[in-house]
């Protein structure tokens, strides 16, 4: 997984995403200015502050319009402890950002990129106004993902503040746990974060970054070879976990590819081509078959590369609040009932024959317009016409097997494809692969409660839980500065 630059917005190809991220950054800047106003939000004079303590909440714990002076979520007790121990000398700031994952059209990657960008802006602004300030950065879950990326950038000289100004970075349930240069506190997880460790490491911040992860928490400790959802998927498919991993990736490839194919245009081609042949308009038949051939090519390639029935099964198992994977599953199951190799071959033959229909033979065949001429027979054309009519009916309305629910959702291929397109537009799904990978990961996270019980997760022989340990450590780092 590539690390997003800390000073950039999400990819420019996601126009709606960029606009939303820009809005979030602007809101963060406004909130920052409000928090720094004397007597407003912080409750103490900012000029007296010696530390700026940035907290980045986890998924669904905040939003883009949240008040940064209001502690929230799992990190709240740590912030309360800092306020209690250090009073006016410590600014506490809870970062407003989207904090979503695969719902409301917002992918996890886009949401985290917003958090990194907003956090970088907030830190840079405070450092510019308070040159001698020191910083702590604390994140939970998605917030730890963003905080860790920010820390890695700072430690490698690419961040918004100097590394020597950072006192402590606390990462709770970091999806990129296992990054070189961080100190693991408490029981050591068997795996690494679901998003993989940061390859550049923590750089010069080594010794100042602490990470806590419950070994049972799949956000921050997962052996991908033993992924529970992939195990379940493997059972459903009759495959090993490794093969199920490949199947899930193929489902993501299918969803991305099918979203770019004009399935509705293909259906219309199969509706109009038989009519053109029946009317004897071979010029139109040639043009339609040429266009249809081009539209079919990526679908033929896809059909040759994946098993549509298996794809349908995988997509049906994936949790997704938008309904995209369910609609794509129905479409995949319908496509499994169409022989696209044969359909493409038939269309190609029609394209050839319509170029060769000439003179009296073409007239006897009922032709009204004539392309370039080479001999053919009426029987050739009649045979292709019958084949095409049969194939077209199977493309336009694929016959569902008795054990499928395909026809319940949509009566024809065009309607199925339109459902996928409409859901994509409604939820601004521009990268189906990301949505599917996020959803696959989310299925595992919902299986247990380890991710939400850090207040009772004991990490040392003094009996301190994760929250208390971080509160003690950060407060001690501030006191010793």
Protein Blocks (a to p, Z undefined) as FASTA:
>chain_A
ZZddfkbccdfklmmlmmmmmmmmmmmmmmmmmmmpghihnlpafklpcbdcdddddehi
acfkbcfklcghjllmmmmmmmmmnmmmlccdddddfkpghighiafklmmmmmmmmmmm
mmmmmmmmmmmbccddddehjlmmmmmmmmmmmmnopafbdfklpmbdcdehiakghiah
iacehjddfbdcfkopafklnmjmgoiaccdddfklmkloccfklgfklmmmmmmnopaf
klmmmmmmmmmmmmmmmmmpcfklmmmmmmmmmmmmmnopaklmmmmmmmmmmmmmmmmm
mmmmpcfklmmmmmmmpgcfkommmmmmmmmmmmmmpcfklmmmmmmmmmmmmmmggcjl
lmmnopabdcddddddfklmmmmmmmmmmmmmmmmmccddfkbcklmmpgbfklmmmmmm
mmmmmnopablmlmmmmmmmmmmmmmpmklmmmmmmcfbfnopafklmmmmmmmmmmmmZ
Z
